[in-house]
Structure formats: C-alpha cells, structure tokens
Amino acid sequence: MPYHEDRSAWFEGQGLWPHVPASDWNDWIWQLKNRLTTAAQLEEHMTLTPDEKAGCLFASQKLALAITPYFFNLIDREDPDCPIRKQVIPRAGEAVISEEEMLDSLGEDEHSPVAGLVHRYPDRVLFLVTDRCAAYCRYCTRSRLVSNAQDYNFHPEYEQGLRYIEQHPEIRDVLLSGGDPLLLSDRKLDHLLSRLRAIKHVEFIRIGSRIPVFLPQRITPELCEIFKRHGPIWISIHTNHPKEATAALSAACERLSFAGVPLGNQSVLLKGINDDPEVMKALVHRLLRMRVRPYYLYQMDLITGGSHFKVDVRKGIEIIRALRGHTTGYAVPQFVIDAPGGGGKVPINPDYVEEITDDEIVFRNYEGDVFRYPLKSTPRKEPVEAGLITVNEPGFAGL
Ligand SMILES: *Cc1c(COP(=O)(O)O)cnc(C)c1O
C-alpha cells in the first residue's frame, strides 16, 4: 500500500501533555524524569494489546522500558500496528529466542581491547561512552549492555579508552556511541571532545545518537556551541519512519547544521515498520529536507529476541532498487549487513551488472533497460575532422 505523505503533517505541540508549562516540556531533564517506564504508566494513556502486555512483563529482564513523553506523543494509540509503537513498546516476541541469535551478535566483546572500546577496523574505533539512552529501541543491537536490565554492569573506561587511542596512531577516526553519548552532561561531552581533539592522529570525530529523535529538547544552543568549538563533529541520527520527522526534530537538526555539524541517518530495516519502498522513500525525502543525508540502512543484527522484527534481505535490496535512479543519489542509503560474529559492515546491493568481458560491460539502468559501455579503445581509421575541438581559443591555453 502506498505511503501517503502529508507534507503539512509534521507533528507539533505537546499532545497528551497540554497542561505542562512549555518551559518544562522543552526542558530535556523534565522529559527524562517523566519518561513512561512501566506498563501501568502506558495504560494510563492507551490500551495495550495482549501481545504488548506479555512483552512488558518480560521486558525488565531484557531491556528496560522507557519512552520520553515527546516520543510517546508520536504513537497512534488506536493502531496496534503503529510503526512508532512497535519500536518502543515491548511485544511477546522479545521472549522468543531463535537458534541463530546471539547475545553479542557482532562479536564486539572479542574486539574490545578495553571496556567500552571496539577496534574492529584498521583506522577507526567505536567508543561506547555510556550505557544509557533517552528511550530504548526494542530491537537494540546492544540490549545486552544498555539499560543494565541484564546486569551486564557496563562501565566505560574513559581514561583507558583515551589512552588506547593515544597509543594507537593508526586510529584516525573515533565514533562515540553507547548508549547515547548525548545523554552525557555538557561538561562531560566538552571534556571528552577536547581530550579527543588533543590527540594529533585523530582526524575525524563523530557521534551516533538517537537523542534528536527521542529527545530533541537536548539539542540546546549550549550543546551546539560545544560542537562548534570542537568541530567538525559529525553526527549520525537514527530514524526509521517518516512519522519521526517532526517539526521538533527538524528544528533540532537545523540547530546542529547551523553549528557546523554534518548530519547522516542510519535506519534499521524493521518488519511492519519500514519494510516498504514507499515508506522508505517518504523517510529519505523528509531527511533531505532536514539537511540529513541517509547513510546506512541496516539488515537487523541477530540479537536475542529480535526475530519478530526480522525482514527478508531481498526486501532491503528491493527498497534500494526502488530508490536508486528514481530519486536523487543523496537520498539513497547504503544497505549493509554487519557480518555476524564480527566481520564488519558489508554492502548488499541490487545487481545492475549483466556481464563484464575484456570488451565491454553490459548493465541495466534503474528502468531495467540494457546498456553497454566499451572497455576497449579502437583507434579510428579515418582522421577526425579538424575543428571539432579548437585548442587555440583563449581560455584553453595550455591544453
Ligand atoms: C559501524 C562501526 C564503525 C564505523 O563504520 P563506518 O562504516 O566507518 O561508519 C566502526 N567500528 C565499529 C565496530 C562499527 O561497528
């Protein structure tokens, strides 16, 4: 079914919390303190399905339940299939553990020289700086270590992590993640970023965060000043569905962009949420309007209790095929599988190539038509008529 985008319907306002003073509503600490964290709190505002009730019972053993009031407003409480709802309200499927699933599906612990630092690629590290998030995605790749529901007792070792980076000159790229790094206080972030900036071989600093989506109130002018001061800092946000592209998210992205922060987006392909070319097309178009460049579309990691979110990889390929050429290349993310066990991200692409020989490459375009590009250069026998290219015109001097 085509997804109909209503261009004017970027959610605005306080929704279910009309009586809260705007100064509270716009305060990120208020949003955190007033998160919905129990089934009973959810049920004050909506009717949970039996599936969700069962999920909530189990959730406390897997991954804490937490939804900011801001994000809760985006849920369609009348629709059990609401794509926002499925991302943050537990369902019974979380208790179903499949044969193929693993606690640490990306083998991150194995590639971790110090607690909270993953060094899998030659030139870059993933620095997990906190185990807390503003809200918890039910398909979280790091559900084993975030929210502490599984007693993982994750303690990021800042000093050891920083020392490891200092001592490894091959690390030119540091990605802060977690948990959500933007939950750290301004003071802590400022300190962390200045420490990283002081390391000469660190050229590229970026942050992976869903805070702009769950808690846009956190993107304060003060925070933006920190990014400006230590910039360039790149940020990847995480949206999955066009309904997340609200006026508040758009404004937060604008504040970040104007502070000189280049923005990308990572999506996870999720069953019943965005496994539809029309939904993804609406999402990537909204992202571009917010100055966000779609970066990755992930095949979901093999996390325990995640099979109810799993989408056939062929659907992901179909989505990319439906985007490429039909819309601008800026809107097309790279579809990847993070190889189970720790092989890194591997691009999975639609195949446009029909044949490559010594003579030519034969390929199809986005409309399915066949084209040929010769790989050999055969000199013409007839001399090319003079005058086709005039090399002695002013401006062409030296060609
Ligand atoms: C995703 C990831 C990175 C960053 O990968 P890019 O392709 O550079 O965005 C780095 N380290 C680890 C362990 C990762 O999972």
The ligand as an ORCA input file, in Angstrom:
! r2SCAN-3c Opt
* xyz 0 1
  C      29.932      0.737     12.345
  C      31.198      0.662     13.016
  C      32.201      1.605     12.761
  C      32.022      2.737     11.776
  O      31.868      2.252     10.485
  P      31.734      3.264      9.250
  O      31.470      2.388      8.076
  O      33.052      3.976      9.169
  O      30.630      4.202      9.566
  C      33.396      1.476     13.426
  N      33.603      0.479     14.294
  C      32.675     -0.457     14.554
  C      32.987     -1.543     15.493
  C      31.431     -0.392     13.930
  O      30.500     -1.306     14.197
*
